[in-house]
């Protein structure tokens, strides 16, 4: 009797263990888990490298030729590779890369660093375009990460994708960037994220964004399109590059 009871208890424990393991795997490989990990990514060190493309289109309103609603005028594209390295310490971010504009020969090398100092958002820039140019400045603090969190909170799941054989979970989101949501000033901007695919660990692999003013002009309308595709990532922060650009400042 005791042996039978012991076997029954062991079987129950095995079933419970299998169920818990299955549940854990299901949670870790779900859209909800991927989105939650994307939010957690804002509070850890991470370095992401992307193929980058940005272009903008102005549609000039037409009041002359009947049957033609507008005349499109496209600029760009601006293409290249960018690396984004971030640490939650002092909200510090390093963005660097090389971009090429369609109408120019050669690339534009740039380094941009952002960090919080007291109640200010400071930045340092380096550009190699028609000469070496640098600038360092501080302004009233703007919490840029809250707009990322707002996008993630508004994200809606649309299906699965793949990145180097790994499953990604894809979302869409539509938010409005206004001064009432923070420190951005001027005309409210609509940010239509038509694709945001992330790995189960929260790393974004594919991003497609359309930006346009909520109130278009009487003479023309403007839309900016940004596409980013992940090349590589690591859970580290490029402290060396940060210190090099800020001349030794440490976040």
N, C-alpha and C positions, 0 to 999 in steps of 0.2 A: 504494500500500500504506500509506504513511504517512498519507494523507488518510483512508482507510478506518478505520485504527486511531484517528486523532484523533476522527473522528465517533463511533466506538464508545465511546471514553472520555467524550466529551461527553454521549452518551445515558445512560451509566451514572451520571454525575454528576447529570443531571437527574432520573433515577429515584430516586436516593438522596435528593436534595433534596426531592422530592415526598413520599417515604416519611417522611422526618424531619419535614416540615411537618405531614403528616397525623397522625403520632404525637403531635406537640406539641399540635395542636388537640384530639385525642382526650383527651389527658391533662388539658388545661386545662378541658375540658368533660365531666368525669366525676365520679361521686359521690366517688371517692377523692380527687380533686383539691380538690373543694369542701370536704370534711371536713378535709383538710390545711390549706387556706387559712383555715378557721374556727379552727384551732389557732394559726396564725400571727397571726391577728387580735389575740390576747392580747398580742402583743409590738409592736404599733404603735398610733399614735393613731387613734381612731375615735369618731364621735358618731352615735348611733342614736336615732331618734324612733319611738315605737310607740303605737298604740291599745292600751289596757290594760284588762283586766277580771279581777277576782278575787272569788271567792265561796267560802264554806265551808258544809259541811253536817254537822250532828250527828245521828247516828241513835241515839236513846235506846232501849236494850234493853227489850223488852216481855216481862214475865213475868205479865201479867194477862189479856190477851185472846188466846185460842188462835187460831192460824192467821195471826197478824200477827207477823212476826219483829222488827220495829222501827218506831219512830215517827220520821220524818225531821223535822228542824228546820233550815231554811236561813237563813243570814244573807247580807247583801249584796244585789246585787253592788256592788262598789266599781269604778267605771269612770272613765276619763279618758284623758289623754295624758301620757306620761312620756318624758323624754329622758335617755339614758345616754351620758356622755362619759368616755372613759378614755384614759390615757397610761401606758406602762410605767414612766415615771419615778416612783419612790417608790410605785409601785402605786396611783396616784391615780385616783379616780373621782368624777364629779359626776353625781348623779341629781336631776332636778327635774321638776316638772309640776303638774298640777291634777287632782284626783280628786273624784268626787262619790259620796256614799253614798246609797243608796236612801231612807233614812228622814230625810235632812236636806236642807234647801233651800240651794243655793249650793255652791260648790266649796271644796275644801281645797287651798290652795297650799303647796307644800313644796319645800325644797332640802336635799339631803343630800350631804355630801362625805366621802370616805374617803381616807386616805393613810397610808403607812408612815413612822414616825419612829423611828429606832434599832430597837429590838426591840418596838415597840408599833404597834398599829393605832389611829389617831386618827380621830375623826369630829366633824363640826360639822353641826348641823341648824338649820333655820328652818321654822317652821310658822305659817301664818295660819289658825287655826281657833279660834274663841272667844277671839280676841286673838292678838297676836304672841308667839311662844314661840321661844326659842333655847337651844341647849346645845352644849357642846364637851367632849369627854372622850377619854381614851386608855386602852387596855386591852392585855393581852398580845397580840402579833401573831397574827392568823388569816389564813392564805393562802387567801382566798376563791376565787381563780382556779383553784386545783388541783381544786376540785369541778366547775368547768366542764370542765377537761381530762379529769377522770375520766368525765364524761358523754359527751364526744366520743369517748373511747377505747372506751366500751361501746356506741356507736351502731351500729345495724344499718340498712342501706339498705332502704327499702320502696317507692320509686318516685319519679316526677317530679311537680313541681307547676309553678306559674307565678306570677310577681309582675310586674305592669305589662308583660306581654308577654315577660318574660325567664324562662328555664328555671330552676327551683329543684330541688334534690335533697333528698329528705325521708328522715328517719331516726326511729327510736324507740330508747329506752334506758331501762333500769331499774337504778337504783343505790340503795345504802343509805348514808345519811349517819350515820356513827357516830363516837364519840370516838376509836376506834382508827385512824381515817383522818385524824385531825387534831385540832383544838382544840375542835370542837363537843362540848358536854357534854349529858348527859341521855339521854332515850329515843331510840334509833335511829329515824331518819326515812326512810321509803321515798320516793324521788322517781321517779315513773313519767312519763317524757317520752313521751307518745303521739304527738306531732308536733314535729319539728324540721326545718324546711325552710330551706335556705341557698342563696344565689346561688353561682355558680362562684367568686366572689372571697371566699367564706367568710362573707358578711354574713347573719345569720339574718333570715328574713322572716316566718315563722309559728312560734309556739311554743305548745304546749299541755302543761301540767304538772299532775299530781295529786300532792299531798303528803299523807301520812298516817303516823301512828306505826306502827312495826312491831308493837308490843304494844298492842292496843286495851284500853280500860278495861272494867271489869266492868259499869258502868252505861250507858256510851255509847261510840260510835265516832265518829271525826272524819275528814273528808276536805276538803282545800282544793284548789280548782281555779284555775289561772292561765292566761289566754289573752293573747297579745301578737301584734299584726299590724304589720309595718313600714310606716311612712309615708314616711320619708326617711333618708338617711345621708350622711356625708362622712368622709373620712379626716383629721380634725382633732381637736384637743382644746380644750375651752372653758376656756382659761386665765383669761380675764376673770372668768367665773362662779366659778371655783375661788378666785381671789384675793379676790373680793368676799365670799364666804361665810366664808373663813378669815381675813379681816381682814388680807390682805397676805402670808400665808404662801405660799411657792413650793415646789412639789414638786421 
